Amino acid sequence: ATILTQAMITNGLKAVDKGANPVLMREGIEKAAHAVAEKLLEESHQVTTNDDVKNIATISSGSEEIGSIIAEAMEKVGNDGVINVDESRSFETSLEMTEGMQYDKGYVSPYMVTDHDKNEVTLENPLIMVTDQKVNTIQEILPVLEEVVKSNKALMIIADDFDNEVMSTLIINKLRGTFNVVAT
């Protein structure tokens, strides 16, 4: 689609330079796009089975093994699931399932890491606080922190930014075991 669009624009500009009416060209392009879209819908095939997914993935990847793994992944996560493809550190092609949510923005401080071997944070059933504001003082989030201590649950704070004093307070309390928190 990108190559086709590029060619249409390039050739359209050349035609306009040679005196073609740009309004008529736009109308022609819109008619052609509509006709192509209708033809694609007419010729399309609903992907309904795991074999359909496997066949498409095999053709797209050029590999029976990858096609099978993608089909298996689609079967496990369903139509609304998310599949991430990562480069392997070995020569083995594999499928790894992660339950729950994965948030890839990262943590603000290495003191919040829960798995030092993998250098990642994993929280089980945490409370989550989301704000599009900077957290300037610990008093702004104190009611949330009190609830975290009462519930004995972990807390994930997603914010635009954190004041250094807020981060220091969160880290000290995490290290003391007062509560488990990750800020991102």
C-alpha positions in Angstrom: 0.0 0.0 0.0 2.8 2.4 0.8 4.6 1.7 -2.5 1.4 2.1 -4.4 0.6 5.4 -2.6 4.2 6.6 -3.3 3.9 5.8 -7.0 0.4 7.5 -7.3 1.8 10.7 -5.7 5.0 10.7 -7.8 3.1 10.1 -11.0 0.3 12.5 -10.0 2.8 15.3 -9.4 4.4 14.6 -12.7 1.1 14.8 -14.5 0.2 18.0 -12.7 3.5 19.5 -13.8 2.6 18.6 -17.4 -0.7 20.4 -17.1 -3.2 17.9 -15.7 -6.1 19.2 -13.6 -5.3 18.3 -9.9 -9.0 18.3 -8.9 -9.8 15.7 -11.5 -6.7 13.7 -10.6 -7.8 13.6 -6.9 -11.2 12.5 -7.9 -9.7 9.7 -10.1 -7.4 8.6 -7.2 -10.4 8.5 -4.8 -12.4 6.4 -7.3 -9.5 4.0 -7.8 -8.9 3.7 -4.1 -12.6 2.9 -3.5 -12.6 0.3 -6.3 -9.5 -1.3 -4.9 -11.0 -1.4 -1.4 -14.2 -3.0 -2.7 -12.2 -5.6 -4.7 -10.1 -6.5 -1.7 -13.2 -7.0 0.5 -14.8 -9.1 -2.3 -11.7 -11.3 -2.6 -10.8 -11.5 1.1 -11.2 -14.6 3.1 -12.2 -14.6 6.8 -9.5 -16.2 9.0 -11.6 -18.5 11.3 -9.5 -21.5 12.1 -6.2 -22.2 13.6 -5.1 -23.8 10.3 -5.9 -20.6 8.5 -3.7 -18.7 10.9 -0.9 -21.3 10.6 -1.1 -21.1 6.7 -0.9 -17.3 6.6 1.9 -17.2 9.2 3.9 -19.9 7.4 3.6 -18.1 4.0 4.4 -14.7 5.6 7.4 -15.9 7.5 8.6 -18.5 5.0 9.0 -21.0 7.8 6.7 -23.9 8.8 8.2 -23.8 12.3 7.4 -20.1 12.8 4.0 -20.5 11.3 3.2 -23.2 13.8 4.4 -21.2 16.7 2.5 -18.1 15.7 -0.7 -20.2 15.3 -0.1 -21.7 18.7 0.4 -18.2 20.2 -2.8 -16.9 18.5 -4.8 -19.9 19.9 -3.5 -19.2 23.4 -4.0 -15.4 23.5 -7.2 -15.2 21.4 -8.2 -12.5 19.0 -7.8 -9.7 21.6 -4.5 -10.9 23.0 -1.1 -9.3 22.3 1.9 -11.2 20.7 5.4 -9.8 21.0 8.1 -11.2 18.8 11.6 -10.8 20.2 15.0 -11.9 19.0 16.3 -15.0 20.7 19.6 -15.1 22.4 20.0 -18.7 21.2 19.3 -20.5 17.9 16.1 -22.0 19.3 12.7 -20.7 18.3 10.3 -20.8 21.2 7.0 -19.6 22.6 6.8 -18.0 26.0 3.5 -17.1 27.6 3.1 -14.3 30.2 -0.1 -14.0 32.1 -1.3 -10.6 33.2 -0.1 -7.2 31.9 3.3 -6.2 30.7 4.3 -2.6 31.0 7.4 -1.7 29.0 8.1 1.9 30.1 10.5 0.9 32.8 11.0 1.7 36.5 12.4 5.0 37.7 15.0 3.5 40.1 17.0 0.2 40.2 16.1 -0.1 43.9 12.6 -1.1 42.7 13.7 -4.2 40.9 12.2 -7.4 42.3 14.2 -9.9 40.1 17.8 -8.8 40.1 18.9 -11.7 37.7 16.5 -10.6 35.0 16.7 -6.9 36.0 12.9 -6.6 36.0 10.0 -5.8 38.3 7.2 -8.4 38.7 4.1 -7.5 40.9 1.4 -9.9 41.8 -2.1 -8.3 41.8 -0.9 -4.8 42.6 -2.9 -1.7 43.2 -2.2 0.7 40.3 -2.2 4.5 40.5 -2.2 6.4 37.2 -1.8 10.1 36.8 -0.7 12.4 34.0 0.7 14.8 36.5 4.1 15.1 38.2 4.1 13.8 41.8 5.7 16.7 43.6 5.2 15.8 47.2 4.6 12.6 49.1 1.5 14.2 50.7 -0.1 14.1 47.2 -0.1 10.3 47.3 -0.2 9.7 51.0 -3.8 8.4 51.0 -2.9 5.9 48.4 0.2 4.8 50.3 -1.9 4.4 53.5 -4.3 2.1 51.6 -1.4 0.1 50.3 0.0 -0.5 53.8 -3.5 -1.5 55.1 -4.2 -3.9 52.2 -0.7 -5.3 52.2 -0.6 -5.2 48.4 2.1 -3.9 46.1 1.6 -0.6 44.3 2.5 0.5 40.8 2.6 4.2 40.3 2.4 5.5 36.7 3.1 9.2 36.6 4.4 11.9 34.3 7.4 12.5 36.6 8.4 12.3 40.3 10.1 14.8 42.5 13.5 13.5 43.8 12.2 13.7 47.4 9.2 11.6 46.5 11.4 9.0 45.0 13.7 8.9 48.0 10.7 8.4 50.3 9.3 5.6 48.2 12.7 3.9 47.9 13.5 4.1 51.6 10.0 2.6 52.5 10.4 -0.1 50.0 13.9 -1.1 51.3 12.6 -1.0 54.9 9.7 -3.3 53.9 7.0 -0.8 54.7 5.4 -1.4 51.3 6.3 -2.8 47.9 6.2 -0.1 45.2 7.4 0.5 41.7 7.3 4.0 40.1 7.3 4.4 36.4 
